[in-house]
Amino acid sequence: MATQRLRQPKVIVLGAGMSGICMAVKLKRAGITDFTVLEKSHDVGGTWRDNTYPGLRCDVPSAFYQYTFARNPRWSHGFSAGPEIHRYFRSVAKRHGLDEHIRLGTEVVGAEFTGGRWRVRDAAGNVREADFLVSATGVLHRPVQPDIPGLDEFGGAAFHSARWDHTVPLAGKRVAVVGTGSTGVQIVTRLASRVAELRLFQRTAQWVLPLPNWRNDPLSRALRARVPALTAAEYEVVKQAFNVLVAGMLRPGWQRTLISEACRLNLRTVRDPQLRAKLTPDYQPMCKRLVISNGFYRAVSRPNVDVVTDRIDHVEPRGIVTADGRLHELDVLVLATGFDARAYLRPIELTGPNGRTLSEAWAEGPRAYRTVALPDFPNFFMLMGPHSPIGNFSLVPIAEAQADYALRWIEGWRRGAYATAAPSPEATERFNQGIREAMPGTVWASGCQSWYLGQDGQPEVWPWSPGRHTAMLADPHTHEFDIHAEGAANR
């Protein structure tokens, strides 16, 4: 019996961050070599390339924030610093020979599906064609600049946390940090003992869960390197521990009570009652993304640190003026004001075969089929798409599950099973209706303002366990796709 000859697909991946590297490695391991990764920046690494602020660490343990196909036995800490994580992703790309596939400094501006293929256009006017397009542009990659009157008039140094200016000296300076999410907390914790004065401008207090950041000694790292099973076992142990955290987010129970009490006990370590009152949130723990820090409360309790809760009225050349009329004189202004959580692959514009654009499809907010695909956009898949399980969970296994799903469809194309495929609008609506129906009872719907909320005020997160997401993507659900076989014969 003659062996079926597999077609060789041409694939374009948008972005060389964590998920883009993941997709590229999966393609190469499957024997697909005609793929290109288009990266707008000068280096790989995504968020770990862009963010270089003092105190940067991942809030997921390193043992669980790594690929299953490239485990690292030599992490220096339980929660590793940003530069070490960036080195890890760069090393994975290099070790798997991705350099020849990655095109740095290539910003994609649009892609159109025409003639059965994707035509991808970059900012320089170059056009590349592909049978499949995979978006791996990340979740939080477009910094949000706050709308503060007079911000451009500040006379000192001012920059967003994701665009940190390392040429600006901080020792002996009066520094302000605007924003109290994970980034703001990490910056304050690191800088509190290094600057003359530090003011944290807090709009909303955050719940802080203290977790120790242990150092992995040389002996334990050497042992993990010699016995890979130890690293695999550690991965599973940390994964199960995080499942407890996730269970607390999904429904009331002992897990939610345990984590909530841990946060409240941590808050009680702030001895100054006035400061503690400022730092006390008015919502349930985990309604916003939980902040992980073992030193934040000590940092803000220092005499040179002031937590300012008065609303910012405007900025003038000398500093920030709050609503009470007080001028806070500053030398450096850091905007830890987060990212556009609904940007996804924007500002790239996609156009489907019927002329429908991504902007039109998402006019009422981002929606997707099972977090990975879009109706009317054939042979297109997303990693970290809308409703992916991103709340206080490791994004790496999520990216792996989504990359495996995309690869199953690409493998079907290789075998000649179809030419184009896109999820049906009806299946996509059923999935999103299920999301809406499952949201009540989750902590995200308990009443707080956060970047998890969409235009309609409803949480845009995954309302079930990450394990359910992985199980869901194990089946391609071909019956829910509009599939066309025209042109499926071998090229």
Beta strands, then each sheet from edge to edge (+ up, - down):
strand 1: 11-14
strand 2: 35-38
strand 3: 102-103
strand 4: 108-114
strand 5: 117-122
strand 6: 127-130
strand 7: 132-135
strand 8: 157-160
strand 9: 174-178
strand 10: 197-201
strand 11: 208-209
strand 12: 291-292
strand 13: 305-308
strand 14: 312-316
strand 15: 319-322
strand 16: 327-329
strand 17: 332-335
strand 18: 349-351
strand 19: 380-382
strand 20: 420-423
strand 21: 481-484
sheet 1: 3+ 2+ 1+ 7+ 19+
sheet 2: 6+ 5- 4+ 18+
sheet 3: 8+ 17+ 9+ 10+ 13+
sheet 4: 11+ 12+
sheet 5: 14+ 15- 16+
sheet 6: 20+ 21-
end
